[in-house]
Every structure is written in structure tokens, then in C-alpha cells.
């Protein structure tokens, strides 16, 4: 059996873990990310979904 998705606290996500999951077709979700630098880092890793208490940060480039 395979997971439909994995949701982890963002500080637990590493590039290697994200890559491992993506190679297996498992979307990666991160929560709760309220730091702009962390959002940029997660986007660069290819995280599919980022949950935040500050959605305006997600709209910034």
C-alpha cells in the first residue's frame, strides 16, 4: 500500500526526504509555515502544499 500524501511539520522536511517521496509519486504537504525564508526553502525543495497562518506570505514570490 502507498500513502496518498504525506503531511509533516515543515522543520522535519529535508531535500532528501522530499525527493524520496516525490520519486514514489507521493505529494508532500508542509505545515504550519509562517516564515518567509522557510516558505522559499520548501518551494525550492518542491513541496506541493504549504499551510500557513499568514497566507499573504504564500502569495509573495
C-alpha positions in Angstrom: 0.0 0.0 0.0 1.1 3.5 -0.7 0.3 6.8 1.0 -1.9 9.2 -0.9 0.1 12.1 0.6 2.5 12.9 3.4 1.9 15.9 5.7 4.8 16.9 8.0 5.8 19.7 10.3 8.0 21.8 7.9 11.1 21.6 10.1 11.2 17.8 9.6 11.3 18.1 5.8 14.7 17.7 4.1 15.5 17.8 0.4 16.4 14.1 0.5 13.1 13.2 2.1 11.0 15.3 -0.3 12.9 13.8 -3.2 12.4 10.3 -1.9 8.6 10.8 -1.6 8.3 12.6 -5.0 10.2 9.7 -6.7 7.4 7.4 -5.4 4.6 9.7 -6.5 3.7 10.8 -3.0 2.7 14.5 -2.7 4.4 16.4 0.2 2.5 18.8 2.4 4.1 21.1 5.0 2.5 22.8 8.0 2.4 25.4 9.7 4.9 27.7 7.9 4.9 31.4 8.9 8.5 32.2 8.0 9.1 33.6 4.5 12.6 32.1 4.3 11.2 28.6 5.2 8.5 29.1 2.5 11.1 29.8 -0.1 13.2 26.8 1.0 10.2 24.5 0.8 9.2 25.7 -2.6 12.7 25.1 -3.8 12.5 21.6 -2.5 9.3 21.0 -4.5 6.9 20.7 -1.6 3.4 20.5 -3.1 1.3 22.2 -0.4 2.3 24.7 2.3 -0.1 25.5 5.1 0.4 28.9 6.9 -1.3 31.2 9.4 -0.1 34.0 7.2 -1.5 33.3 3.7 -0.2 36.6 2.4 3.3 35.2 2.6 2.4 32.4 0.2 1.3 35.0 -2.4 4.8 36.6 -2.4 7.4 35.5 -4.9 
